Every structure is written in structure tokens, then in C-alpha cells.
């Protein structure tokens, strides 16, 4: 019997056009950059003269740049007509391209009844796994997980990621755009940047209060303690499984006293001072804060878009996760002064 074709929900015409335009823009832009690098490399290796390079530029890059500009104009034209842009144009760090790329990938906000669905579609979902073997196919009853490896206890949360033999459940383009959005938001002074800095400091204060050490690595490769009560010259003490096939890391973050055996395979543990084995570093805290900031922006986008469509825009679980009361109002993070075009 022939396989049944999947039936996809038809998107609104403007959103379908926006999705096609933004994807085409990214494709053309990527091709232009790669072609430019190829020509530059040929000139640097003296395989081609500058005159020949200029001739090839007119034949290739000139057309790509023209197509990129035309697509950019069409994307901006569609985004500026949308009701969400009435809020987005007041957010410092976000432009029509980035906002249009995110909106185009979502398509229809009615398909996402909660902010949690938006986060999961962007690859920002937290998956409960077994702390012993890392299996995510576990039974959870009243907060207690039961795994086929024999573990019974509290599960741990891990970020959503691709797994071998599993279908990818998130939109890879949206995952990239969400990270890019968070990085753009912290480059200019705005309420999102302040929230990002406050969240980072809250993590540092919490872990230092719990007796943890926050480590940092200099440009010369020297590992030192950035935050926490530690003696001068202290080196991170961590433990890794001696079984080469396992290589499970037991992170202690500078605390002495290793567990006697590996929790996964039961082999002996050996001491290591590798930077990658440290539990708390400034880089990890930065990534956590950027992830939280991306979720905050996506929640605000979800609220504004649902409100414009006349749909319910309340998600108690999302508000509880984001924590602060002012995070609930998207307009509190928008600079409502009129933008001046340069």
C-alpha cells in the first residue's frame, strides 16, 4: 500500500510569503558570502589576478547582491504591515529581518496554545532524563523517575538536542534565530540586557551561596576562580571514569572527595583538572542566561502576536519560569520613543 502523505495546515498567505522570502534571503546571503570567500582565497593564493577577480565578481556576486537587496525589501515590506511589528519596532536590537525570520518560521501563532509549545518548537525544551544512563524514555510518577537501568529517584533536566535514530522535533532554523536574537538583544542598552545581566548575577550568587566555585579561563589558558571563596592558586578537582568506553565525568567544581565508583558503569574514577570537566564556569553561566533571554523574548512575541489575533495570551507556567513580575508585560521591554531612520 502507498504511504499516506502528511497533511500540513495551510498557512495565511502573508505568512507563507514571509517564510519563503526569509528562507530565500538566508540562502542567497550564505551563497554570496561563500562565493566571496572563494574568490578572495584564489586571489590570495595567486591563482587569479585582481582584474580576473573583478570580472568574476560582476558575473556572480553582483547578481547575488542584487537578489539579496530585492528579497530584503520584500521581507521588510511584509513585516511592517504586520501588527506584531507595532511592538517589535520599539525593541532595540531587533530588526525586520530577524523578526520576520522568526515570524515566518512560526507561520500561524494559533498552532501554539502556550509559550511552552513555542519554546519546544525552537529547541529550548528541557527533557527529563535518567542521571545514571542519560535515557530520556523513563516513567515519572510524582516526581520520581523509574528507568530500565534500575535507577529510581529524581530525574535531571537536559537541553533538547538531536539524538541518533530519533526524529528531530524542533525547527533548526528557529533554534539558530533564537540564539541570534538573544545575542543581538544584549549588544545595546535596553531592558532585555538588564534582565540578562541580572539573571547571570542571580546564578552566580546562588551557586556561591551553595558553596560552589565559579571558574574562568584566560586567553593564555590559565584557569582561575572568578567567584567564590577559594585560596590562591587552587586548581579544579574533578573526576572522570577510568573506563575508556564510558568516560563519564563526575563534576565536583573544586570540591575534594570523589565518589568511590562511576554511577553509570561502576568502574573506578580518576582525578582530572580539565577545564571541560568543571561544573560551573562563566561560559556556562553566559549560555544559560542567553537561553533564558531567548525564552523571554519568544514569550513576549507569543503574547503580542496572540493578543493581536484575539487569542488567549496567558501562560501561568511560563510566567512562573520567567520569575520576575515585570517580565509579564512585553511593552515594559520596549522603547516606545519613535525610531529615527538614519
C-alpha positions as CSV (number, residue, x, y, z in Angstrom):
1,X,0.0,0.0,0.0
2,X,1.3,3.5,-0.8
3,X,2.3,5.6,2.2
4,X,-0.2,8.2,3.3
5,X,1.0,11.7,2.6
6,X,1.2,14.1,5.6
7,X,-1.4,16.8,5.6
8,X,0.1,20.2,6.6
9,X,-2.1,23.0,7.8
10,X,-2.4,25.8,5.3
11,X,-0.7,29.0,6.5
12,X,-2.1,32.5,5.9
13,X,-0.8,33.9,2.5
14,X,1.3,36.7,4.0
15,X,3.0,34.3,6.4
16,X,3.7,31.7,3.7
17,X,5.2,34.5,1.6
18,X,7.2,35.7,4.5
19,X,8.6,32.2,5.2
20,X,9.6,31.7,1.6
21,X,11.2,35.2,1.4
22,X,13.2,34.9,4.6
23,X,14.5,31.5,3.8
24,X,15.5,32.6,0.3
25,X,17.2,35.6,1.7
26,X,19.3,33.5,4.1
27,X,20.2,31.1,1.2
28,X,21.2,33.9,-1.1
29,X,23.2,35.6,1.6
30,X,25.0,32.4,2.5
31,X,25.9,31.8,-1.1
32,X,27.1,35.3,-1.6
33,X,29.4,35.0,1.5
34,X,30.8,31.7,0.4
35,X,31.4,32.9,-3.2
36,X,33.2,35.9,-1.9
37,X,35.5,33.8,0.3
38,X,36.3,31.5,-2.7
39,X,37.3,34.4,-4.9
40,X,39.4,36.0,-2.1
41,X,41.2,32.7,-1.5
42,X,42.0,32.4,-5.2
43,X,43.5,35.9,-5.2
44,X,45.5,35.3,-2.0
45,X,46.9,32.1,-3.5
46,X,47.9,34.0,-6.6
47,X,45.8,31.6,-8.8
48,X,43.8,34.6,-10.1
49,X,44.7,38.3,-10.6
50,X,42.6,41.1,-9.2
51,X,41.4,42.0,-12.7
52,X,40.1,38.5,-13.2
53,X,38.5,38.6,-9.8
54,X,36.6,41.8,-10.6
55,X,35.3,40.3,-13.8
56,X,34.0,37.2,-11.9
57,X,32.6,39.5,-9.2
58,X,30.4,41.2,-11.8
59,X,29.3,37.9,-13.2
60,X,28.4,36.2,-9.8
61,X,28.4,38.4,-6.7
62,X,26.8,41.3,-8.4
63,X,23.7,39.3,-9.2
64,X,23.6,37.7,-5.8
65,X,23.9,41.1,-4.1
66,X,21.0,42.5,-6.2
67,X,18.9,39.4,-5.4
68,X,19.7,39.9,-1.7
69,X,18.6,43.5,-1.7
70,X,15.4,42.7,-3.5
71,X,14.5,40.0,-1.1
72,X,15.4,42.2,1.9
73,X,13.0,44.9,0.6
74,X,10.1,42.4,0.2
75,X,10.7,41.0,3.7
76,X,10.7,44.5,5.3
77,X,7.5,45.4,3.4
78,X,5.6,42.3,4.7
79,X,6.9,42.7,8.3
80,X,6.0,46.4,8.6
81,X,2.4,45.6,7.6
82,X,2.0,43.0,10.4
83,X,0.5,44.0,13.8
84,X,3.4,42.4,15.7
85,X,5.8,45.0,14.3
86,X,4.0,47.7,16.2
87,X,5.7,46.3,19.2
88,X,8.8,44.9,17.5
89,X,9.9,48.2,16.1
90,X,10.3,49.6,19.6
91,X,12.6,46.7,20.8
92,X,16.3,47.8,20.5
93,X,18.4,45.1,18.8
94,X,15.7,43.6,16.7
95,X,15.1,44.5,13.0
96,X,12.7,43.5,10.3
97,X,14.9,40.6,9.0
98,X,15.3,38.9,12.4
99,X,11.7,39.5,13.4
100,X,10.4,38.4,10.0
101,X,12.6,35.3,10.0
102,X,11.1,34.2,13.4
103,X,7.5,35.0,12.4
104,X,7.9,33.3,9.0
105,X,9.1,30.0,10.6
106,X,6.2,30.0,13.1
107,X,3.7,30.8,10.4
108,X,0.4,30.7,12.4
109,X,0.6,31.5,16.1
110,X,-2.8,29.8,16.6
111,X,-0.9,26.5,16.4
112,X,0.9,27.3,19.6
113,X,-1.6,27.4,22.5
114,X,1.1,28.1,25.1
115,X,4.6,29.6,25.3
116,X,5.9,26.1,26.2
117,X,4.9,24.9,22.7
118,X,6.8,27.8,21.2
119,X,9.9,27.0,23.3
120,X,9.8,23.3,22.3
121,X,9.4,24.2,18.6
122,X,12.5,26.4,18.9
123,X,14.6,23.6,20.5
124,X,14.5,25.2,24.0
125,X,12.6,22.5,25.8
126,X,14.0,20.8,28.9
127,X,14.0,17.0,28.7
128,X,13.9,14.8,31.9
129,X,16.5,12.1,31.7
130,X,17.9,9.4,34.0
131,X,21.0,10.8,35.8
132,X,22.7,7.4,35.7
133,X,22.5,6.4,32.0
134,X,21.1,9.5,30.3
135,X,18.0,7.7,29.0
136,X,15.0,10.0,28.3
137,X,12.5,7.2,28.0
138,X,11.7,7.0,31.7
139,X,8.5,6.7,33.7
140,X,7.9,9.6,36.0
141,X,5.3,9.3,38.8
142,X,5.0,12.1,41.4
143,X,8.5,13.4,40.5
144,X,10.1,10.0,40.9
145,X,11.7,8.5,37.8
146,X,12.0,4.8,37.0
147,X,14.5,3.7,34.4
148,X,15.2,0.4,32.8
149,X,18.8,0.5,34.1
150,X,17.4,0.1,37.6
151,X,17.6,3.7,38.7
152,X,14.7,5.0,40.9
153,X,14.9,8.6,42.0
154,X,14.7,12.2,40.9
155,X,15.4,12.8,37.2
156,X,17.6,15.6,35.9
157,X,16.9,18.1,33.1
158,X,18.9,18.4,29.9
159,X,18.5,20.7,27.0
160,X,16.7,19.5,23.9
161,X,19.1,18.2,21.3
162,X,19.3,15.9,18.3
163,X,19.7,12.2,19.1
164,X,20.8,9.4,16.8
165,X,17.9,7.4,15.5
166,X,15.3,9.9,16.6
167,X,13.3,12.3,14.5
168,X,14.2,16.0,15.1
169,X,11.2,17.5,16.9
170,X,12.3,21.2,16.7
171,X,12.8,23.7,13.9
172,X,16.6,24.0,13.4
173,X,16.3,27.4,11.7
174,X,14.3,28.8,14.7
175,X,16.8,27.4,17.1
176,X,19.5,29.3,15.4
177,X,17.4,32.5,15.1
178,X,16.5,32.3,18.8
179,X,20.2,32.2,19.8
180,X,21.0,35.0,17.4
181,X,18.1,37.1,18.8
182,X,19.4,36.8,22.3
183,X,23.0,37.8,21.2
184,X,21.6,40.8,19.4
185,X,19.5,42.0,22.3
186,X,22.4,42.2,24.7
187,X,24.6,44.3,22.4
188,X,22.6,47.5,23.1
189,X,21.5,49.1,26.4
190,X,17.9,48.1,26.8
191,X,15.6,46.3,29.4
192,X,16.5,42.9,27.9
193,X,20.2,43.4,28.5
194,X,19.4,44.5,32.1
195,X,17.4,41.3,32.6
196,X,20.2,39.2,31.1
197,X,22.8,40.7,33.5
198,X,20.5,40.3,36.5
199,X,19.9,36.7,35.7
200,X,23.6,36.0,35.3
201,X,24.3,37.6,38.7
202,X,21.4,35.6,40.3
203,X,23.0,32.4,39.1
204,X,26.5,33.4,40.4
205,X,25.1,34.5,43.8
206,X,23.0,31.3,44.1
207,X,25.9,28.9,43.4
208,X,28.4,30.8,45.5
209,X,25.9,30.7,48.4
210,X,25.7,26.9,47.9
211,X,29.5,26.7,48.3
212,X,30.3,26.3,44.6
213,X,33.3,27.9,42.8
214,X,32.8,29.8,39.5
215,X,35.9,29.3,37.3
216,X,37.2,31.3,34.3
217,X,39.8,30.7,31.7
218,X,42.1,33.4,30.5
219,X,43.4,33.9,26.9
220,X,46.6,32.3,27.9
221,X,44.8,29.2,29.2
222,X,45.2,29.8,32.9
223,X,42.2,28.6,34.9
224,X,41.4,30.7,38.0
225,X,38.5,31.2,40.3
226,X,36.2,34.1,39.2
227,X,33.7,34.0,42.1
228,X,33.6,32.1,45.4
229,X,35.8,31.7,48.5
230,X,38.9,30.0,47.3
231,X,42.6,30.0,48.2
232,X,45.2,31.5,45.7
233,X,46.3,29.0,43.1
234,X,43.6,26.5,43.7
235,X,43.1,24.0,40.8
236,X,39.7,22.5,39.9
237,X,39.4,18.9,41.1
238,X,37.0,16.7,39.1
239,X,36.8,13.0,38.4
240,X,36.3,11.0,35.2
241,X,35.5,7.4,34.7
242,X,38.6,5.2,34.0
243,X,36.6,3.1,31.5
244,X,37.5,4.5,28.1
245,X,34.2,3.4,26.6
246,X,32.3,5.2,29.3
247,X,34.3,8.5,30.0
248,X,31.5,9.8,32.3
249,X,32.5,13.0,34.1
250,X,31.6,13.5,37.7
251,X,31.9,17.2,38.2
252,X,32.6,18.4,41.7
253,X,33.6,22.0,40.9
254,X,36.7,22.2,43.0
255,X,35.4,20.2,46.0
256,X,37.6,17.3,47.2
257,X,36.3,13.8,47.9
258,X,35.5,11.7,44.8
259,X,32.6,9.2,44.7
260,X,34.0,5.7,45.0
261,X,32.6,4.4,41.7
262,X,31.2,5.6,38.4
263,X,27.4,5.9,38.6
264,X,27.0,4.6,35.1
265,X,29.2,1.6,34.6
266,X,30.6,1.0,38.1
267,X,34.3,1.5,37.2
268,X,36.8,3.4,39.3
269,X,37.1,7.2,39.0
270,X,40.3,9.1,38.3
271,X,41.2,12.7,39.0
272,X,41.3,15.3,36.3
273,X,41.8,19.0,36.1
274,X,40.5,19.5,32.6
275,X,38.6,22.8,32.1
276,X,35.8,21.0,30.1
277,X,35.1,18.9,33.2
278,X,34.4,21.9,35.5
279,X,30.8,22.2,36.6
280,X,30.4,26.0,36.9
281,X,32.2,28.4,34.5
282,X,31.5,31.9,33.3
283,X,30.9,30.5,29.8
284,X,28.3,28.1,31.0
285,X,26.5,30.8,33.0
286,X,26.5,33.0,29.9
287,X,25.0,30.3,27.8
288,X,22.3,29.7,30.5
289,X,21.5,33.4,30.6
290,X,21.3,33.7,26.8
291,X,19.0,30.7,26.7
292,X,16.7,32.3,29.3
293,X,16.7,35.6,27.4
294,X,15.7,33.9,24.2
295,X,12.8,32.3,26.0
296,X,11.8,35.6,27.5
297,X,11.7,37.3,24.1
298,X,9.8,34.4,22.5
299,X,7.3,34.6,25.3
300,X,6.8,38.3,24.7
301,X,6.4,37.7,20.9
302,X,3.9,35.0,21.6
303,X,1.8,37.3,23.9
304,X,1.9,40.2,21.4
305,X,1.0,38.0,18.5
306,X,-1.8,36.1,20.2
307,X,-3.2,39.3,21.6
308,X,-3.2,40.8,18.0
309,X,-5.1,37.8,16.7
310,X,-7.6,37.9,19.6
311,X,-6.5,34.6,21.1
312,X,-5.8,33.8,24.8
313,X,-2.4,35.1,25.8
314,X,-1.9,33.8,29.3
315,X,0.5,31.1,30.3
316,X,1.0,30.7,34.0
317,X,3.8,28.1,33.7
318,X,5.8,30.4,31.5
319,X,5.3,33.3,33.9
320,X,6.4,31.1,36.8
321,X,9.5,30.1,34.9
322,X,10.5,33.6,33.9
323,X,10.1,34.7,37.5
324,X,10.1,38.5,37.7
325,X,6.7,40.3,37.6
326,X,7.8,42.9,35.0
327,X,8.7,40.1,32.6
328,X,5.0,39.5,32.0
329,X,4.4,42.7,30.1
330,X,6.1,42.9,26.6
331,X,5.7,46.7,26.4
332,X,7.8,47.1,29.6
333,X,10.8,45.9,27.5
334,X,10.0,48.2,24.5
335,X,11.4,51.7,24.0
336,X,8.3,53.5,22.9
337,X,10.1,56.5,21.7
338,X,9.8,56.8,17.9
339,X,12.7,55.3,16.0
340,X,14.7,57.7,13.8
341,X,15.8,56.4,10.4
342,X,19.5,57.1,9.6
